[in-house]
Amino acid sequence: MSEETLPRVVVVGGGTGMPVLLRGLKDLPIQLTALVTVADDGGSTGRLRNEMAIPAPGDIRNVIAALSDAEPMLIELFQHRFSVGNGLSGHSMGNLLLAAMTSITGNFNMGIREISRVLNVKGKIYPISNDNMSLHAEMEDGTIISGESNIPLSKKRIERVFLSPQPVQPLPNAVRALKKADLIVIAPGSLYTSIMPTIIMPQIDEAIRHTTGQVVYVCNVMTQAGETTGYTAADHVQAIRDHIGEKSVDAIVVHNEPIEQTVRDMYAEENAAPVIYDTDRLLEMGLRIIEGDIIDPTQSTLRHDNHKVASLLYSILKNNG
């Protein structure tokens, strides 16, 4: 099968869940594209955004590391974070390289492309936009919280999130990738602060709604304090639909095995609990449910098993093909 005839899979998102998913997908016979959030404003990323007026590099950096086939030492260097108490403290080497390459090429997307080439990245990586943008949340009590890193700290229930300045311009390549996709995967991760900023953008939301491919959401295994406390699996999908339209998600991947009490206790300290998998409501919403034991047993924290999730997603392509 030539590269051009391979199925096109587009993964959308950011945060910690997306690189895990991409590691599992990168060796499958597919054309893989990652569309990554640039709304992060914490830590090294936030400082570079403010000082250099570039989109947030942090999530992109982790995706490059996940899809790179470079020598392990080179990836370790790229992911290195300076800890000494000087001007570089807290900065990540990869963020600095992305900032430098943006400066050299004059464009964030071109900078990503060049670094991807140097680090032998499999697949394509696009920022969802070349614009420096901010995320805001309107809470259920009507207050507005600004800044991706501030939103979960308010401990209030989120009504909706939105971006500024309006209109934010999506990257044309990102829109094109979604329109051509056979499968669009909404990655697990912080629902309102990693996933939403990627999908609520003008033209992106429309492309997801109107795609001829399948749209699958890989559901979080645990709730997240300040974002999804008390949310069931159906609540996660409903939040996505409320933001980008009822016709936006076709299927959901859920973990269907009990979570050990020791792990639950550890997460309870962070006010997180297992996401309840409410089958009846998911079916009422017209969703196809793809379930399995998709947790990586070798990890001390709950992480999706990249190969298990990748094979479930690939089975959707084969069944549709």
Phi and psi in degrees as a GROMACS rama.xvg file:
@    title "Ramachandran Plot"
@    xaxis  label "Phi"
@    yaxis  label "Psi"
@TYPE xy
-73.5874  159.097  SER-2
-51.3848  -41.4514  GLU-3
-67.1835  -27.4086  GLU-4
-92.4941  -5.85577  THR-5
-67.6913  147.748  LEU-6
-61.573  144.143  PRO-7
-96.1077  119.536  ARG-8
-116.513  125.745  VAL-9
-116.318  123.4  VAL-10
-105.091  131.246  VAL-11
-118.829  134.822  VAL-12
152.953  -145.271  GLY-13
176.254  -165.223  GLY-14
71.4352  -155.874  GLY-15
-85.7278  -24.5429  THR-16
-73.5717  -32.897  GLY-17
-65.8609  -47.6649  MET-18
-60.0363  -35.0946  PRO-19
-60.3505  -46.527  VAL-20
-62.0497  -44.22  LEU-21
-66.283  -35.5635  LEU-22
-59.8683  -36.4467  ARG-23
-74.5883  -33.0247  GLY-24
-84.8937  -21.6155  LEU-25
-67.3093  -22.144  LYS-26
-98.629  4.31677  ASP-27
-82.3762  156.547  LEU-28
-76.8057  75.0108  PRO-29
-140.308  162.307  ILE-30
-93.8736  110.238  GLN-31
-103.596  132.194  LEU-32
-130.825  137.026  THR-33
-113.381  125.825  ALA-34
-107.739  118.326  LEU-35
-118.316  140.246  VAL-36
-62.3495  147.906  THR-37
-129.727  29.9592  VAL-38
-99.4516  -0.261495  ALA-39
-63.0013  142.991  ASP-40
-137.634  17.5046  ASP-41
-99.2494  163.263  GLY-42
54.3158  -140.448  GLY-43
-57.7984  -42.8059  SER-44
-57.9026  -47.3129  THR-45
-61.9686  -39.9759  GLY-46
-65.4568  -43.3005  ARG-47
-66.7328  -38.1354  LEU-48
-58.8654  -47.6015  ARG-49
-69.4888  -40.2892  ASN-50
-80.7024  -30.4392  GLU-51
-116.669  -0.438421  MET-52
52.209  46.8717  ALA-53
-113.91  158.923  ILE-54
-62.2474  160.54  PRO-55
-63.6599  122.937  ALA-56
-88.6952  -16.0748  PRO-57
-58.4888  -49.1012  GLY-58
-66.4386  -38.2189  ASP-59
-61.2628  -42.9607  ILE-60
-56.7067  -45.877  ARG-61
-66.1852  -33.0689  ASN-62
-71.1257  -41.1655  VAL-63
-59.1361  -45.3347  ILE-64
-61.3544  -38.7305  ALA-65
-68.4191  -35.3369  ALA-66
-97.3723  -1.60087  LEU-67
-77.3782  141.367  SER-68
-108.948  23.1131  ASP-69
-74.6809  172.71  ALA-70
-57.9152  139.791  GLU-71
-51.8849  -37.1618  PRO-72
-65.3237  -36.3356  MET-73
-67.0773  -39.6922  LEU-74
-68.0127  -38.0505  ILE-75
-63.1524  -40.6293  GLU-76
-62.2795  -44.4978  LEU-77
-61.12  -36.1527  PHE-78
-91.4408  -0.413474  GLN-79
-63.3894  135.97  HIS-80
-114.854  125.613  ARG-81
-71.3344  133.365  PHE-82
-117.146  -11.3667  SER-83
-68.1897  145.976  VAL-84
-74.4506  76.2999  GLY-85
-142.582  -166.559  ASN-86
-61.6421  -22.5572  GLY-87
-91.5844  -5.8394  LEU-88
-58.7618  134.293  SER-89
86.1855  -17.385  GLY-90
-76.0691  147.063  HIS-91
-99.7638  138.759  SER-92
-56.5717  -42.4697  MET-93
-63.3181  -39.3965  GLY-94
-62.0381  -41.3203  ASN-95
-66.2519  -40.4004  LEU-96
-63.9648  -41.4088  LEU-97
-64.3242  -39.8979  LEU-98
-64.3593  -42.9691  ALA-99
-65.0525  -43.7948  ALA-100
-68.5504  -31.6659  MET-101
-64.2632  -39.5722  THR-102
-65.9987  -41.1361  SER-103
-68.4222  -45.5007  ILE-104
-86.9833  -17.5645  THR-105
81.351  9.41052  GLY-106
-158.882  131.473  ASN-107
-60.979  -45.6632  PHE-108
-63.0774  -40.9832  ASN-109
-64.6164  -37.6755  MET-110
-60.4094  -43.9391  GLY-111
-62.13  -43.4257  ILE-112
-61.215  -43.3914  ARG-113
-66.9141  -43.8955  GLU-114
-66.4553  -36.3542  ILE-115
-60.8095  -38.7375  SER-116
-66.2542  -46.1286  ARG-117
-61.6207  -37.7887  VAL-118
-96.3586  13.6756  LEU-119
52.9894  55.9468  ASN-120
-78.6097  136.011  VAL-121
-90.5564  128.431  LYS-122
90.2474  -178.929  GLY-123
-110.317  143.542  LYS-124
-123.31  123.051  ILE-125
-123.026  136.23  TYR-126
-69.6443  148.799  PRO-127
-65.3231  -22.1331  ILE-128
-157.02  156.198  SER-129
-88.161  -4.09057  ASN-130
-85.9856  147.609  ASP-131
-82.543  114.262  ASN-132
-128.589  163.303  MET-133
-124.162  147.205  SER-134
-102.91  138.868  LEU-135
-129.897  152.724  HIS-136
-126.562  135.378  ALA-137
-97.229  121.573  GLU-138
-85.5287  166.77  MET-139
-60.5053  -25.6713  GLU-140
-88.3478  6.00198  ASP-141
93.8197  -11.3931  GLY-142
-72.6028  151.903  THR-143
-109.684  128.274  ILE-144
-112.071  129.871  ILE-145
-109.885  139.718  SER-146
101.233  124.386  GLY-147
-53.2247  -42.1172  GLU-148
-76.0665  -19.2693  SER-149
-85.1298  -25.9409  ASN-150
-58.2046  -49.9559  ILE-151
-67.4801  -19.6072  PRO-152
-76.4788  -17.0412  LEU-153
-71.8737  -19.6542  SER-154
59.483  22.742  LYS-155
-108.088  162.226  LYS-156
-80.6752  136.503  ARG-157
-87.2769  130.696  ILE-158
-87.7943  -49.7591  GLU-159
-162.122  160.785  ARG-160
-120.689  154.966  VAL-161
-150.853  163.438  PHE-162
-108.578  155.053  LEU-163
-139.414  157.901  SER-164
-75.8989  151.186  PRO-165
-95.7976  144.581  GLN-166
-82.8657  137.242  PRO-167
-79.1506  134.849  VAL-168
-94.3432  121.821  GLN-169
-74.4671  160.068  PRO-170
-73.0323  125.167  LEU-171
-53.5046  -38.0296  PRO-172
-61.6956  -33.9856  ASN-173
-66.48  -44.2709  ALA-174
-63.1557  -44.4634  VAL-175
-60.6458  -43.2525  ARG-176
-59.8375  -42.4049  ALA-177
-65.7012  -40.3465  LEU-178
-64.8477  -31.3854  LYS-179
-92.6786  -5.18702  LYS-180
-68.765  142.562  ALA-181
-86.6757  -29.823  ASP-182
-144.098  126.062  LEU-183
-108.85  125.205  ILE-184
-111.273  118.37  VAL-185
-87.2276  115.129  ILE-186
-72.1062  158.712  ALA-187
-70.1089  163.569  PRO-188
145.042  -178.278  GLY-189
-59.6445  115.473  SER-190
-58.9217  -49.6574  LEU-191
-88.2906  -24.9465  TYR-192
-108.34  -12.7957  THR-193
-115.136  -41.3924  SER-194
-83.9207  -52.9643  ILE-195
-56.1179  -43.8655  MET-196
-59.2093  -22.885  PRO-197
-82.0552  -34.1252  THR-198
-101.389  -14.3212  ILE-199
-87.521  -0.309947  ILE-200
-70.1112  141.9  MET-201
-52.5912  144.929  PRO-202
75.112  -36.4722  GLN-203
-70.056  -48.9698  ILE-204
-58.06  -41.0033  ASP-205
-65.2337  -43.7722  GLU-206
-62.3826  -37.8362  ALA-207
-67.8626  -42.2926  ILE-208
-63.2786  -38.636  ARG-209
-99.8629  2.76787  HIS-210
-61.6057  149.615  THR-211
-87.4169  -12.0792  THR-212
-81.2435  175.115  GLY-213
-81.8562  142.73  GLN-214
-112.951  119.91  VAL-215
-120.105  133.156  VAL-216
-104.668  123.785  TYR-217
-88.9756  106.419  VAL-218
-73.3956  143.018  CYS-219
-60.5759  150.003  ASN-220
-87.1384  -32.2181  VAL-221
-121.217  152.432  MET-222
-74.275  168.056  THR-223
-129.283  125.287  GLN-224
-58.08  136.395  ALA-225
82.9837  -6.26485  GLY-226
-129.859  -53.5814  GLU-227
-131.136  31.0456  THR-228
-55.7137  127.413  THR-229
79.6414  1.3027  GLY-230
-74.8584  136.571  TYR-231
-90.4015  176.95  THR-232
-59.565  -42.8361  ALA-233
-64.5464  -35.3519  ALA-234
-61.9806  -38.6623  ASP-235
-60.3617  -47.7231  HIS-236
-66.6268  -40.3741  VAL-237
-61.5422  -38.4408  GLN-238
-61.3384  -42.526  ALA-239
-62.9765  -46.2275  ILE-240
-63.5177  -38.4108  ARG-241
-61.5932  -31.4287  ASP-242
-86.1483  -36.7389  HIS-243
-126.481  6.18285  ILE-244
116.89  147.187  GLY-245
-61.8339  -29.0351  GLU-246
-92.4523  22.4914  LYS-247
-91.0851  -24.839  SER-248
-125.412  128.597  VAL-249
-98.6748  -31.7847  ASP-250
-146.389  160.914  ALA-251
-135.559  137.366  ILE-252
-101.577  123.275  VAL-253
-127.723  152.593  VAL-254
-86.1978  127.897  HIS-255
-115.507  18.4081  ASN-256
-112.085  149.942  GLU-257
-62.5049  151.049  PRO-258
-101.034  132.552  ILE-259
-58.3172  145.531  GLU-260
-59.9584  -38.1649  GLN-261
-61.5298  -39.5307  THR-262
-69.6587  -41.5717  VAL-263
-59.9889  -41.1931  ARG-264
-63.3329  -40.5545  ASP-265
-62.6467  -43.7361  MET-266
-71.6496  -30.355  TYR-267
-60.3236  -30.8281  ALA-268
-63.5638  -24.4881  GLU-269
-100.887  17.1969  GLU-270
56.7291  37.679  ASN-271
-116.413  145.512  ALA-272
-137.778  160.736  ALA-273
-59.2948  140.661  PRO-274
-73.1438  122.214  VAL-275
-73.784  133.283  ILE-276
-99.5613  93.3092  TYR-277
-90.7775  81.8468  ASP-278
-49.9324  -50.7351  THR-279
-57.4483  -44.9968  ASP-280
-68.3013  -37.8253  ARG-281
-61.1387  -41.6477  LEU-282
-68.0653  -39.9046  LEU-283
-59.0939  -32.9169  GLU-284
-77.8942  -0.104267  MET-285
79.4953  20.5208  GLY-286
-90.4127  142.63  LEU-287
-84.7396  130.691  ARG-288
-102.351  124.745  ILE-289
-114.813  111.624  ILE-290
-120.013  155.579  GLU-291
-178.093  172.371  GLY-292
-84.1996  96.0059  ASP-293
-111.468  18.7516  ILE-294
-94.9799  142.705  ILE-295
-81.4572  111.244  ASP-296
-71.4556  -13.3  PRO-297
-84.1717  -9.47186  THR-298
-96.2922  144.272  GLN-299
-76.344  -29.7727  SER-300
-100.831  162.214  THR-301
-74.4235  114.776  LEU-302
-130.665  143.604  ARG-303
-63.9052  142.634  HIS-304
-80.4414  112.947  ASP-305
-60.1435  -37.0425  ASN-306
-74.4698  -37.3493  HIS-307
-64.4848  -45.799  LYS-308
-65.9012  -42.077  VAL-309
-60.714  -41.3765  ALA-310
-70.1759  -33.5019  SER-311
-63.2373  -44.1965  LEU-312
-66.6315  -39.0505  LEU-313
-66.1497  -32.2262  TYR-314
-65.2075  -29.8761  SER-315
-63.6335  -43.9748  ILE-316
-62.3362  -43.6681  LEU-317
-66.1107  -37.9759  LYS-318
-70.8895  -27.8055  ASN-319
-88.5095  -18.8631  ASN-320
